[in-house]
Amino acid sequence: MRINTGIENLDEKIEGGIPQFSSVLLVGPPGSGKTTFCNQFIYKGLEQNEAAIYILFNAPPDEVKRSMEKFGWRIEGKIIVFIDVYSWQVGGIEKDTYIINNPADLNEFNIKISQAIKELQDKNLKRCCIDAISTLYLYVPKDLCAKFSSVLFAKLKSSKLTSLSTVEKDVIEAKDMATLEALTDGTIELGFDPMAYTQRLMWIRRLKDTKPPLEAIRFTITDKGLVVEK
């Protein structure tokens, strides 16, 4: 079984979508389209009457909602839980969200994720995004990050969720990146053509049970979100 990404022309290049119940890393520099990819993936599920969990390290839920609305992706009335790991930095408390007051408290983090899964498990919960899991490395020692990530990805898989986790390129060391790759089922890298920086490129570095294209995939960001060239 495959989970469609919601990204025009991408699914046909990866044998119909992302393998069900897999965890995939989205790697790239700032501005490469990782968050838009996540938003698009989440919205596609909501549009299909699926429920979703969105774990936010780099922006509050209201900002993400506004960003989605710019592409016409309105989520009012949809079933989604935001786990907010951002607002504590600015002393903000938002309603209808799960707030993580201390990202270094991995026990609290684990409890909130379990609570969100339990709340939505009977509501067609299918998708989860984490933006960006690399931010966790700013608050937690590397060895604990690896252990927590292992537990987290196992929890998502056992809950029959398909997940995307963004990683800011070069924020974490190569050894830590290798650990994240060992814990997940795929890596999609987003970036720019070094010879023509205005051209966006995507590389399917690896993807479970899939023979992805070896060449770079060209894409643009339009008023419909990410669009892959045929």
Residue, then its C-alpha position, 0 to 999 in steps of 0.5 A: m500500500r502507498i500513501n499519496t503525497g499530494i504533490e503533483n506528478l511526484d507519486e508516479k515517480i515513486e511507484g504510487g506514493i510513500p510506502q504505508f507506515s514508513s518514516v521518511l526524512l526530508v533533508g535540505p537547506p532553509g528555503s528549499g521547500k521542506t515545510t511546504f512539502c509537509n504542509q501539502f502532505i498533511y493537507k492531502g490526508l485531511e482532504q481525504n478525511e484522514a486525521a493527522i498529527y503535526i509536531l512543530f519545532n520551528a513555528p507556532p500552529d497559527e503561523v503554519k495554518r496561515s502558511m497553508e491558507k496561502f495555498g488554499w489549504r484550509i484546515e478548519g473543521k479537519i481533524i488535526v492535532f498540533i504538538d507545539v514545541y515552539s511557543w514556549q520560547v516566546g511565552g505564548i500559550e495557544k488554545d487547542t494545542y498540545i504544548i511542550n514546555n521543555p523540549a529537553d523533557l523527553n518523557e513529557f514529549n513522549i506522553k504528549i505524543s501518546q496522548a495525541i495518538k490515543e485521541l485520534q486513533d479511532k478517527n482515521l489517523k494516518r499521517c504525521c509530520i515533524d518540522a524539524i526533528s533536527t531542532l531537537y539536537l539543540y536541546v538534547p544530548k546526541d545520544l538521547c536524541a538518537k534513543f528518543s528518535s528510535v522510540l518515536f519512529a517505532k511508536l509512529k510505525s506501530s500506530k500505523l502512521t506514515s510520517l515525514s520528518t524534516v532535517e535542516k541540512d548541515v545542522i546536525e553532524a554526519k554521524d547523527m544524520a547516519t543514525l537518523e537514516a538507520l532509524t527510518d525508511g527513506t530520505i528525500e533531499l530538496g535543494f537547488d541546482p548549483m549551476a542555476y540556483t533558481q532551479r529547484l531539485m529533489w533527489i529520492r536518495r532512498l525509499k523502502d520497497t521502491k526503485p526511485p529515479l536515479e536522476a534529480i527531479r525538477f520541481t517548482i513551488t506554485d500557488k498550488g504548492l510543490v509541483v514536480e515536472k513530468 
